[in-house]
Amino acid sequence: MLERLFGLNANGTTVGKEVLAGATTFLTMAYIIFVNPAILGDAGMDKGAVFVATCLVSALACAAMGIGANYPIALAPGMGLNAYFAYSVVLGMGQPWQVALGAVFLSGCLFVAISLSPIRDAIVDAIPHSMKLAISAGIGLFLAIIAMKNAGLIAHHPATLLTAGDITKPETLLAIGGFLVMVALDSRKVPGAIMIAMLGTAALGMALGLTPFAGVVSAPPSLLPTLGQLDISGALGLGLVTIVFAFLFVDLFDNTGTLIGLGHRGGLLDERDRLPRLRPAMVANGIANMASGLVGTSPVTSYIESAAGIKAGGRTGLTAVVVAVLFLGALAFSPLAASIPAYATAPALLFVACLMARGLTEVAWDDITEAVPAVITAIAMPLTFSIAHGMSFGFVSYVGIKLLSGRWREVSPTAALLALAFAAKYWWLG
């Protein structure tokens, strides 16, 4: 059965290799089951329910990717999108988390529709390469601000907006130590470096009496506090269109880029450097996003950590299915997830932020019309505390600079329409 489903022999792999690859991928990305409830919990959502939703949606997404597209690529709620959900949409804009879930569901519906049509390639190809890089880097900087705040490294100041926090606090010192250990472990190629350092930081905090220990294993919490609580009618409000499209475009760019990058790394691309079966892979992501809105979590995306499993020998969708099974098994560890404090998850956020910021190194710095909009996009996201605002500022500046520079031929119709839509949104809706 496994041979028929995944073509193990044709891909030069075995069940043993695929299981090992799946376990390796899961170990490198399992931190999301601890981090996601902490972030969405700040938005007022029940952390236990978010923990269950995270595990269930991740399992569904991985199974859909493995069986539907036969790729060794795992998915889970995306870092950055969860922060945008909690800190921008809910806390920043004052929208109820139920409305935010409605926006997630609607973005998933649009994601599926776009994935099944030629529009997908037109949108992805039309967005300037520098803007794609800047969006990724900007999300990284956005995460960095949140991470440093949660760690106590920065604090609010009435005159300068931000200032250094009290670095002598034990929680802040633990966060700094956890981050340094995390980077060191990753540099030594230790599988699961993020989770090891995060759990170690939390354990040390518990030993010092800074954080209570809730246990390790128990029956999963109830999903009812978030299940079916989405408010679709609220998300259809004219002022929330930007939120829906922010979820959609960020996930579309991020997922496409990750899939192509992982395909290149794993030798999965065809002779034209395209990823075969891209459509079912994208549909799997869209369906999982719809499920995210229904059960109560932020949108999912393909994880670059899947590269660890590919490196370990994963070549087929069986790897992703193994990850799905392990996410279901993780449902038993809800007390451990509840025991992880913010100062222990902050190092993971900051580390992921550092990895995402490297996109700026590939910007065409010798072309000022490309570099300036990219920088505006990247710095606007953390400074406005909004991915949507960062994208808006970036697209408007990109099109405006190109037109005024006499290089209007370099602006695709899609990019021009997006810039006009963002500008109109600010003009009429503020």
DRENDO-1510 file (C-alpha; in Angstrom, 1 decimal, always signed):
<recs>
REC; n; res; u; v; w
REC; 1; MET; +0.0; +0.0; +0.0 .
REC; 2; LEU; +2.8; +2.4; +0.9 .
REC; 3; GLU; +4.5; +1.7; -2.4 .
REC; 4; ARG; +1.4; +2.4; -4.3 .
REC; 5; LEU; +0.7; +5.6; -2.5 .
REC; 6; PHE; +4.2; +7.1; -2.3 .
REC; 7; GLY; +6.3; +5.2; -4.9 .
REC; 8; LEU; +9.1; +4.5; -2.5 .
REC; 9; ASN; +11.2; +2.4; -4.9 .
REC; 10; ALA; +10.9; +4.9; -7.7 .
REC; 11; ASN; +12.2; +7.6; -5.4 .
REC; 12; GLY; +15.1; +5.6; -4.1 .
REC; 13; THR; +13.9; +5.4; -0.5 .
REC; 14; THR; +12.6; +3.0; +2.1 .
REC; 15; VAL; +10.0; +3.0; +4.9 .
REC; 16; GLY; +12.8; +3.2; +7.5 .
REC; 17; LYS; +14.4; +6.3; +5.8 .
REC; 18; GLU; +11.0; +8.0; +5.5 .
REC; 19; VAL; +10.1; +7.4; +9.2 .
REC; 20; LEU; +13.5; +8.7; +10.3 .
REC; 21; ALA; +13.1; +11.7; +8.1 .
REC; 22; GLY; +9.6; +12.4; +9.4 .
REC; 23; ALA; +10.8; +12.2; +13.0 .
REC; 24; THR; +13.7; +14.5; +12.2 .
REC; 25; THR; +11.4; +17.1; +10.6 .
REC; 26; PHE; +9.0; +17.0; +13.5 .
REC; 27; LEU; +11.8; +17.4; +16.1 .
REC; 28; THR; +13.0; +20.6; +14.4 .
REC; 29; MET; +9.5; +22.2; +14.1 .
REC; 30; ALA; +7.7; +20.9; +17.2 .
REC; 31; TYR; +8.4; +24.2; +19.0 .
REC; 32; ILE; +5.3; +25.6; +17.3 .
REC; 33; ILE; +3.0; +23.5; +19.6 .
REC; 34; PHE; +4.5; +25.5; +22.5 .
REC; 35; VAL; +4.9; +28.9; +20.9 .
REC; 36; ASN; +1.6; +29.2; +19.0 .
REC; 37; PRO; -0.6; +28.9; +22.1 .
REC; 38; ALA; +1.5; +31.4; +23.9 .
REC; 39; ILE; +1.1; +34.0; +21.1 .
REC; 40; LEU; -2.6; +33.4; +20.4 .
REC; 41; GLY; -3.2; +33.3; +24.1 .
REC; 42; ASP; -2.1; +36.9; +24.3 .
REC; 43; ALA; -5.1; +37.6; +22.0 .
REC; 44; GLY; -7.5; +36.3; +24.6 .
REC; 45; MET; -7.9; +32.8; +23.1 .
REC; 46; ASP; -7.9; +29.7; +25.3 .
REC; 47; LYS; -4.4; +28.3; +25.3 .
REC; 48; GLY; -5.4; +24.7; +25.7 .
REC; 49; ALA; -7.8; +24.9; +22.8 .
REC; 50; VAL; -5.2; +26.6; +20.6 .
REC; 51; PHE; -2.7; +23.8; +21.6 .
REC; 52; VAL; -5.2; +21.2; +20.4 .
REC; 53; ALA; -6.1; +23.2; +17.2 .
REC; 54; THR; -2.4; +23.6; +16.4 .
REC; 55; CYS; -1.7; +19.9; +16.6 .
REC; 56; LEU; -4.9; +18.9; +14.7 .
REC; 57; VAL; -4.4; +21.5; +11.9 .
REC; 58; SER; -0.7; +20.6; +11.5 .
REC; 59; ALA; -1.6; +16.9; +11.3 .
REC; 60; LEU; -4.3; +17.6; +8.7 .
REC; 61; ALA; -2.0; +19.8; +6.6 .
REC; 62; CYS; +0.9; +17.4; +6.7 .
REC; 63; ALA; -1.3; +14.4; +5.8 .
REC; 64; ALA; -2.8; +16.4; +2.9 .
REC; 65; MET; +0.6; +17.4; +1.6 .
REC; 66; GLY; +2.0; +13.8; +1.9 .
REC; 67; ILE; -1.0; +12.0; +0.4 .
REC; 68; GLY; -2.2; +14.6; -2.0 .
REC; 69; ALA; +1.1; +16.0; -3.4 .
REC; 70; ASN; +3.6; +13.2; -2.3 .
REC; 71; TYR; +6.2; +15.6; -1.0 .
REC; 72; PRO; +8.3; +15.3; +2.2 .
REC; 73; ILE; +7.3; +18.8; +3.3 .
REC; 74; ALA; +5.6; +19.5; +6.6 .
REC; 75; LEU; +3.2; +22.4; +7.4 .
REC; 76; ALA; +2.0; +24.1; +10.6 .
REC; 77; PRO; +0.8; +27.5; +11.7 .
REC; 78; GLY; +3.3; +30.0; +10.4 .
REC; 79; MET; +5.5; +32.1; +12.6 .
REC; 80; GLY; +4.8; +35.8; +11.8 .
REC; 81; LEU; +1.2; +35.1; +10.7 .
REC; 82; ASN; +0.4; +34.1; +14.3 .
REC; 83; ALA; +2.0; +37.3; +15.6 .
REC; 84; TYR; +0.1; +39.4; +13.0 .
REC; 85; PHE; -3.1; +37.6; +14.1 .
REC; 86; ALA; -2.6; +38.3; +17.8 .
REC; 87; TYR; -0.7; +41.6; +18.0 .
REC; 88; SER; -1.9; +43.5; +15.0 .
REC; 89; VAL; -5.4; +42.3; +14.2 .
REC; 90; VAL; -6.7; +41.6; +17.7 .
REC; 91; LEU; -4.6; +43.8; +20.1 .
REC; 92; GLY; -3.6; +46.5; +17.6 .
REC; 93; MET; -6.9; +47.0; +15.7 .
REC; 94; GLY; -9.1; +45.9; +18.5 .
REC; 95; GLN; -10.9; +43.2; +16.4 .
REC; 96; PRO; -12.3; +40.2; +18.3 .
REC; 97; TRP; -10.3; +37.0; +17.8 .
REC; 98; GLN; -13.5; +35.5; +16.4 .
REC; 99; VAL; -13.3; +38.0; +13.5 .
REC; 100; ALA; -9.7; +37.3; +13.0 .
REC; 101; LEU; -10.5; +33.6; +12.7 .
REC; 102; GLY; -13.1; +34.5; +10.1 .
REC; 103; ALA; -10.5; +36.3; +8.1 .
REC; 104; VAL; -8.2; +33.2; +8.3 .
REC; 105; PHE; -11.1; +31.1; +6.9 .
REC; 106; LEU; -11.8; +33.5; +4.1 .
REC; 107; SER; -8.1; +33.7; +3.2 .
REC; 108; GLY; -8.1; +29.9; +3.0 .
REC; 109; CYS; -11.0; +29.9; +0.7 .
REC; 110; LEU; -9.3; +32.4; -1.6 .
REC; 111; PHE; -6.1; +30.4; -1.3 .
REC; 112; VAL; -7.8; +27.3; -2.6 .
REC; 113; ALA; -9.5; +29.2; -5.4 .
REC; 114; ILE; -6.2; +30.8; -6.5 .
REC; 115; SER; -4.4; +27.5; -6.3 .
REC; 116; LEU; -6.9; +25.9; -8.7 .
REC; 117; SER; -6.6; +28.7; -11.3 .
REC; 118; PRO; -3.9; +30.3; -13.4 .
REC; 119; ILE; -4.2; +33.4; -11.3 .
REC; 120; ARG; -1.7; +31.8; -8.8 .
REC; 121; ASP; +1.2; +32.0; -11.2 .
REC; 122; ALA; +0.2; +35.4; -12.4 .
REC; 123; ILE; +0.2; +36.9; -8.9 .
REC; 124; VAL; +3.4; +35.2; -7.7 .
REC; 125; ASP; +5.3; +36.0; -10.8 .
REC; 126; ALA; +4.0; +39.6; -10.9 .
REC; 127; ILE; +5.3; +40.6; -7.5 .
REC; 128; PRO; +8.8; +42.0; -7.6 .
REC; 129; HIS; +11.5; +39.7; -6.3 .
REC; 130; SER; +12.8; +42.5; -4.0 .
REC; 131; MET; +9.3; +42.8; -2.4 .
REC; 132; LYS; +9.1; +39.1; -1.8 .
REC; 133; LEU; +12.4; +39.2; +0.0 .
REC; 134; ALA; +11.5; +42.3; +1.9 .
REC; 135; ILE; +8.2; +40.8; +3.1 .
REC; 136; SER; +10.0; +37.8; +4.5 .
REC; 137; ALA; +12.6; +40.0; +6.2 .
REC; 138; GLY; +10.0; +42.4; +7.5 .
REC; 139; ILE; +8.1; +39.6; +9.2 .
REC; 140; GLY; +11.4; +38.5; +10.8 .
REC; 141; LEU; +11.9; +42.0; +12.2 .
REC; 142; PHE; +8.3; +42.0; +13.4 .
REC; 143; LEU; +9.0; +38.8; +15.3 .
REC; 144; ALA; +12.2; +40.2; +16.7 .
REC; 145; ILE; +10.4; +43.1; +18.3 .
REC; 146; ILE; +7.9; +40.7; +19.9 .
REC; 147; ALA; +10.6; +38.3; +21.0 .
REC; 148; MET; +12.7; +41.0; +22.7 .
REC; 149; LYS; +9.6; +42.4; +24.4 .
REC; 150; ASN; +8.6; +39.0; +25.8 .
REC; 151; ALA; +12.2; +38.4; +26.9 .
REC; 152; GLY; +12.3; +41.8; +28.7 .
REC; 153; LEU; +15.1; +43.1; +26.6 .
REC; 154; ILE; +13.1; +46.1; +25.5 .
REC; 155; ALA; +10.4; +48.1; +27.2 .
REC; 156; HIS; +8.0; +51.0; +26.4 .
REC; 157; HIS; +9.3; +54.5; +27.0 .
REC; 158; PRO; +7.1; +57.6; +26.8 .
REC; 159; ALA; +9.7; +59.8; +25.1 .
REC; 160; THR; +11.6; +57.4; +22.9 .
REC; 161; LEU; +8.8; +54.8; +22.4 .
REC; 162; LEU; +11.3; +52.0; +23.1 .
REC; 163; THR; +14.2; +51.6; +25.5 .
REC; 164; ALA; +16.3; +48.8; +27.0 .
REC; 165; GLY; +14.5; +46.6; +29.6 .
REC; 166; ASP; +15.8; +45.5; +32.9 .
REC; 167; ILE; +18.4; +43.0; +31.7 .
REC; 168; THR; +19.3; +42.0; +35.3 .
REC; 169; LYS; +15.9; +40.2; +35.8 .
REC; 170; PRO; +16.3; +36.4; +36.1 .
REC; 171; GLU; +13.7; +35.8; +33.4 .
REC; 172; THR; +15.6; +38.1; +31.0 .
REC; 173; LEU; +18.9; +36.4; +31.8 .
REC; 174; LEU; +17.4; +33.0; +31.2 .
REC; 175; ALA; +16.0; +34.2; +27.8 .
REC; 176; ILE; +19.4; +35.5; +26.8 .
REC; 177; GLY; +21.1; +32.3; +27.8 .
REC; 178; GLY; +18.5; +30.2; +26.0 .
REC; 179; PHE; +19.0; +32.1; +22.8 .
REC; 180; LEU; +22.8; +31.7; +22.9 .
REC; 181; VAL; +22.5; +28.0; +23.6 .
REC; 182; MET; +19.9; +27.7; +20.8 .
REC; 183; VAL; +22.2; +29.3; +18.2 .
REC; 184; ALA; +25.2; +27.3; +19.4 .
REC; 185; LEU; +23.3; +24.0; +19.1 .
REC; 186; ASP; +22.0; +24.9; +15.7 .
REC; 187; SER; +25.6; +25.8; +14.5 .
REC; 188; ARG; +26.6; +22.3; +15.7 .
REC; 189; LYS; +23.8; +20.8; +13.5 .
REC; 190; VAL; +22.0; +19.4; +16.6 .
REC; 191; PRO; +18.5; +18.2; +15.5 .
REC; 192; GLY; +15.8; +20.0; +17.4 .
REC; 193; ALA; +18.1; +22.8; +18.6 .
REC; 194; ILE; +15.2; +25.2; +19.1 .
REC; 195; MET; +13.0; +22.8; +21.1 .
REC; 196; ILE; +16.0; +21.6; +23.2 .
REC; 197; ALA; +17.0; +25.1; +24.2 .
REC; 198; MET; +13.4; +26.2; +24.8 .
REC; 199; LEU; +12.6; +23.3; +27.0 .
REC; 200; GLY; +15.9; +23.7; +28.8 .
REC; 201; THR; +15.2; +27.4; +29.5 .
REC; 202; ALA; +11.8; +26.6; +30.8 .
REC; 203; ALA; +13.1; +23.7; +33.0 .
REC; 204; LEU; +15.8; +26.0; +34.6 .
REC; 205; GLY; +13.1; +28.6; +35.3 .
REC; 206; MET; +11.0; +26.0; +37.0 .
REC; 207; ALA; +14.0; +24.8; +39.0 .
REC; 208; LEU; +14.6; +28.4; +40.2 .
REC; 209; GLY; +10.9; +28.8; +41.2 .
REC; 210; LEU; +10.2; +31.4; +38.5 .
REC; 211; THR; +7.5; +29.3; +36.7 .
REC; 212; PRO; +5.1; +26.6; +38.0 .
REC; 213; PHE; +5.3; +23.2; +36.6 .
REC; 214; ALA; +1.9; +21.9; +35.3 .
REC; 215; GLY; +3.0; +18.4; +34.4 .
REC; 216; VAL; +4.0; +16.5; +31.2 .
REC; 217; VAL; +1.2; +14.2; +30.0 .
REC; 218; SER; -2.6; +14.3; +30.3 .
REC; 219; ALA; -5.7; +14.0; +28.2 .
REC; 220; PRO; -6.0; +16.8; +25.6 .
REC; 221; PRO; -7.8; +19.9; +26.7 .
REC; 222; SER; -11.2; +20.8; +25.2 .
REC; 223; LEU; -11.3; +22.3; +21.7 .
REC; 224; LEU; -14.8; +23.8; +22.3 .
REC; 225; PRO; -13.6; +27.3; +23.4 .
REC; 226; THR; -12.4; +27.9; +19.8 .
REC; 227; LEU; -14.1; +25.3; +17.7 .
REC; 228; GLY; -16.5; +27.0; +15.2 .
REC; 229; GLN; -16.2; +30.4; +16.9 .
REC; 230; LEU; -15.1; +32.2; +13.7 .
REC; 231; ASP; -17.1; +35.3; +12.7 .
REC; 232; ILE; -17.2; +35.3; +8.9 .
REC; 233; SER; -19.8; +38.1; +8.6 .
REC; 234; GLY; -17.6; +40.3; +10.8 .
REC; 235; ALA; -14.5; +39.5; +8.6 .
REC; 236; LEU; -16.4; +40.5; +5.5 .
REC; 237; GLY; -16.5; +44.2; +6.7 .
REC; 238; LEU; -15.0; +46.6; +4.2 .
REC; 239; GLY; -12.4; +47.7; +6.7 .
REC; 240; LEU; -11.1; +44.1; +7.1 .
REC; 241; VAL; -10.5; +43.4; +3.5 .
REC; 242; THR; -6.8; +44.3; +4.0 .
REC; 243; ILE; -6.5; +41.8; +6.8 .
REC; 244; VAL; -7.9; +39.0; +4.7 .
REC; 245; PHE; -5.5; +39.8; +1.8 .
REC; 246; ALA; -2.6; +40.2; +4.2 .
REC; 247; PHE; -3.1; +36.7; +5.4 .
REC; 248; LEU; -3.6; +35.5; +1.8 .
REC; 249; PHE; -0.6; +37.2; +0.2 .
REC; 250; VAL; +1.9; +36.6; +2.9 .
REC; 251; ASP; +1.0; +32.9; +3.0 .
REC; 252; LEU; +1.0; +32.7; -0.8 .
REC; 253; PHE; +4.5; +34.2; -1.1 .
REC; 254; ASP; +5.9; +32.4; +1.9 .
REC; 255; ASN; +4.5; +29.0; +0.9 .
REC; 256; THR; +5.5; +29.2; -2.7 .
REC; 257; GLY; +9.0; +30.4; -1.9 .
REC; 258; THR; +9.4; +27.6; +0.7 .
REC; 259; LEU; +8.1; +24.9; -1.6 .
REC; 260; ILE; +10.5; +26.0; -4.4 .
REC; 261; GLY; +13.4; +26.3; -2.0 .
REC; 262; LEU; +12.8; +22.9; -0.5 .
REC; 263; GLY; +12.2; +21.4; -3.9 .
REC; 264; HIS; +15.6; +22.7; -5.1 .
REC; 265; ARG; +17.3; +21.5; -1.9 .
REC; 266; GLY; +15.8; +18.0; -2.2 .
REC; 267; GLY; +16.3; +17.6; -6.0 .
REC; 268; LEU; +12.5; +17.6; -6.5 .
REC; 269; LEU; +12.4; +20.2; -9.3 .
REC; 270; ASP; +11.9; +19.3; -12.9 .
REC; 271; GLU; +14.2; +20.2; -15.8 .
REC; 272; ARG; +12.6; +23.7; -16.0 .
REC; 273; ASP; +13.3; +24.3; -12.3 .
REC; 274; ARG; +9.6; +24.0; -11.5 .
REC; 275; LEU; +8.0; +22.0; -8.8 .
REC; 276; PRO; +5.7; +19.3; -10.2 .
REC; 277; ARG; +2.4; +18.8; -8.4 .
REC; 278; LEU; +2.6; +22.4; -7.1 .
REC; 279; ARG; -1.2; +22.7; -7.4 .
REC; 280; PRO; -2.1; +19.9; -4.9 .
REC; 281; ALA; +0.6; +21.1; -2.6 .
REC; 282; MET; -0.9; +24.6; -2.6 .
REC; 283; VAL; -4.5; +23.3; -2.3 .
REC; 284; ALA; -3.4; +21.3; +0.8 .
REC; 285; ASN; -2.2; +24.6; +2.3 .
REC; 286; GLY; -5.5; +26.4; +1.5 .
REC; 287; ILE; -7.7; +23.6; +2.9 .
REC; 288; ALA; -5.6; +23.6; +6.1 .
REC; 289; ASN; -6.1; +27.4; +6.4 .
REC; 290; MET; -9.9; +26.9; +6.1 .
REC; 291; ALA; -9.6; +24.3; +8.9 .
REC; 292; SER; -7.5; +26.7; +10.9 .
REC; 293; GLY; -10.3; +29.2; +11.0 .
REC; 294; LEU; -12.9; +26.5; +11.9 .
REC; 295; VAL; -11.0; +25.0; +14.8 .
REC; 296; GLY; -9.2; +28.1; +16.1 .
REC; 297; THR; -5.7; +28.9; +15.1 .
REC; 298; SER; -3.7; +31.1; +12.7 .
REC; 299; PRO; -2.9; +30.2; +9.1 .
REC; 300; VAL; -0.5; +27.3; +8.2 .
REC; 301; THR; +2.4; +27.4; +5.8 .
REC; 302; SER; +5.2; +25.1; +4.6 .
REC; 303; TYR; +8.1; +24.9; +7.1 .
REC; 304; ILE; +11.6; +25.4; +5.9 .
REC; 305; GLU; +12.6; +23.0; +8.8 .
REC; 306; SER; +11.4; +20.3; +6.4 .
REC; 307; ALA; +14.9; +20.6; +4.9 .
REC; 308; ALA; +16.2; +18.6; +8.0 .
REC; 309; GLY; +14.0; +15.7; +7.1 .
REC; 310; ILE; +15.0; +15.9; +3.4 .
REC; 311; LYS; +18.6; +15.9; +4.4 .
REC; 312; ALA; +17.9; +12.8; +6.5 .
REC; 313; GLY; +16.7; +10.9; +3.4 .
REC; 314; GLY; +13.0; +11.9; +3.1 .
REC; 315; ARG; +11.9; +11.9; -0.5 .
REC; 316; THR; +8.2; +11.1; -0.5 .
REC; 317; GLY; +5.0; +12.1; +1.2 .
REC; 318; LEU; +5.4; +9.3; +3.7 .
REC; 319; THR; +7.8; +11.7; +5.5 .
REC; 320; ALA; +5.0; +14.3; +5.9 .
REC; 321; VAL; +2.5; +11.6; +7.0 .
REC; 322; VAL; +4.9; +10.5; +9.7 .
REC; 323; VAL; +5.0; +14.2; +10.9 .
REC; 324; ALA; +1.2; +14.2; +10.9 .
REC; 325; VAL; +1.1; +11.1; +13.1 .
REC; 326; LEU; +3.6; +12.7; +15.5 .
REC; 327; PHE; +1.6; +15.9; +15.7 .
REC; 328; LEU; -1.4; +13.8; +16.8 .
REC; 329; GLY; +0.8; +12.1; +19.4 .
REC; 330; ALA; +1.8; +15.5; +20.7 .
REC; 331; LEU; -1.8; +16.1; +21.9 .
REC; 332; ALA; -0.9; +14.2; +25.1 .
REC; 333; PHE; +1.6; +16.9; +26.1 .
REC; 334; SER; -0.7; +19.8; +26.8 .
REC; 335; PRO; +0.5; +20.2; +30.4 .
REC; 336; LEU; +4.0; +20.7; +29.2 .
REC; 337; ALA; +2.9; +23.3; +26.7 .
REC; 338; ALA; +1.1; +25.1; +29.5 .
REC; 339; SER; +4.3; +25.2; +31.5 .
REC; 340; ILE; +6.4; +27.0; +28.9 .
REC; 341; PRO; +6.6; +30.7; +29.9 .
REC; 342; ALA; +7.1; +33.7; +27.6 .
REC; 343; TYR; +10.8; +34.1; +28.4 .
REC; 344; ALA; +11.4; +30.5; +27.2 .
REC; 345; THR; +9.5; +30.9; +23.9 .
REC; 346; ALA; +11.1; +34.3; +23.2 .
REC; 347; PRO; +14.5; +32.8; +22.2 .
REC; 348; ALA; +12.7; +30.7; +19.5 .
REC; 349; LEU; +10.9; +33.8; +18.1 .
REC; 350; LEU; +14.2; +35.7; +18.0 .
REC; 351; PHE; +16.1; +32.9; +16.3 .
REC; 352; VAL; +13.4; +32.4; +13.6 .
REC; 353; ALA; +13.5; +36.2; +13.2 .
REC; 354; CYS; +17.2; +36.1; +12.5 .
REC; 355; LEU; +16.8; +33.4; +9.9 .
REC; 356; MET; +14.0; +35.3; +8.1 .
REC; 357; ALA; +15.9; +38.6; +8.1 .
REC; 358; ARG; +18.6; +37.1; +5.8 .
REC; 359; GLY; +16.3; +37.8; +2.8 .
REC; 360; LEU; +17.5; +41.4; +2.8 .
REC; 361; THR; +21.0; +40.2; +1.7 .
REC; 362; GLU; +19.6; +39.2; -1.7 .
REC; 363; VAL; +18.0; +42.6; -2.4 .
REC; 364; ALA; +19.5; +44.4; -5.5 .
REC; 365; TRP; +21.2; +47.1; -3.4 .
REC; 366; ASP; +22.8; +48.6; -6.5 .
REC; 367; ASP; +19.4; +49.5; -7.8 .
REC; 368; ILE; +17.9; +52.2; -5.6 .
REC; 369; THR; +14.4; +51.8; -7.1 .
REC; 370; GLU; +14.4; +48.2; -5.8 .
REC; 371; ALA; +16.3; +48.7; -2.5 .
REC; 372; VAL; +14.4; +51.6; -1.1 .
REC; 373; PRO; +10.9; +50.0; -1.3 .
REC; 374; ALA; +12.3; +46.8; +0.1 .
REC; 375; VAL; +13.8; +48.7; +3.1 .
REC; 376; ILE; +10.5; +50.6; +3.6 .
REC; 377; THR; +8.6; +47.3; +3.6 .
REC; 378; ALA; +10.9; +45.6; +6.0 .
REC; 379; ILE; +11.1; +48.4; +8.6 .
REC; 380; ALA; +7.4; +49.4; +8.4 .
REC; 381; MET; +6.2; +46.0; +9.6 .
REC; 382; PRO; +7.8; +46.1; +13.0 .
REC; 383; LEU; +7.4; +49.9; +13.5 .
REC; 384; THR; +3.7; +49.9; +12.6 .
REC; 385; PHE; +3.3; +46.5; +14.3 .
REC; 386; SER; +1.5; +45.3; +11.1 .
REC; 387; ILE; +2.4; +43.1; +8.2 .
REC; 388; ALA; -0.5; +44.6; +6.2 .
REC; 389; HIS; +0.8; +48.2; +6.7 .
REC; 390; GLY; +4.3; +47.1; +5.8 .
REC; 391; MET; +3.1; +45.5; +2.5 .
REC; 392; SER; +1.0; +48.5; +1.8 .
REC; 393; PHE; +3.8; +51.0; +2.3 .
REC; 394; GLY; +6.1; +48.9; +0.2 .
REC; 395; PHE; +3.9; +48.4; -2.8 .
REC; 396; VAL; +2.8; +52.1; -3.0 .
REC; 397; SER; +6.5; +53.3; -2.7 .
REC; 398; TYR; +7.6; +50.7; -5.2 .
REC; 399; VAL; +5.2; +51.7; -7.9 .
REC; 400; GLY; +5.5; +55.4; -7.1 .
REC; 401; ILE; +9.3; +55.4; -7.3 .
REC; 402; LYS; +9.3; +53.3; -10.5 .
REC; 403; LEU; +6.8; +55.7; -12.2 .
REC; 404; LEU; +8.6; +58.9; -11.2 .
REC; 405; SER; +11.9; +57.4; -12.3 .
REC; 406; GLY; +10.6; +56.8; -15.8 .
REC; 407; ARG; +10.8; +53.0; -15.4 .
REC; 408; TRP; +7.1; +52.3; -15.5 .
REC; 409; ARG; +7.6; +49.3; -17.9 .
REC; 410; GLU; +9.2; +47.4; -14.9 .
REC; 411; VAL; +5.9; +47.6; -13.0 .
REC; 412; SER; +3.6; +44.7; -13.6 .
REC; 413; PRO; -0.2; +45.4; -13.9 .
REC; 414; THR; -0.8; +43.3; -10.9 .
REC; 415; ALA; +1.7; +45.2; -8.8 .
REC; 416; ALA; +0.2; +48.5; -10.0 .
REC; 417; LEU; -3.4; +47.3; -9.1 .
REC; 418; LEU; -2.2; +46.3; -5.6 .
REC; 419; ALA; -0.6; +49.7; -5.0 .
REC; 420; LEU; -3.8; +51.4; -6.1 .
REC; 421; ALA; -5.9; +49.2; -3.9 .
REC; 422; PHE; -3.7; +49.9; -0.9 .
REC; 423; ALA; -3.6; +53.7; -1.6 .
REC; 424; ALA; -7.4; +53.7; -2.0 .
REC; 425; LYS; -7.8; +51.9; +1.3 .
REC; 426; TYR; -5.9; +54.5; +3.2 .
REC; 427; TRP; -7.6; +57.4; +1.4 .
REC; 428; TRP; -11.2; +56.2; +2.1 .
REC; 429; LEU; -10.9; +54.0; +5.2 .
REC; 430; GLY; -7.8; +55.4; +6.9 .
</recs>
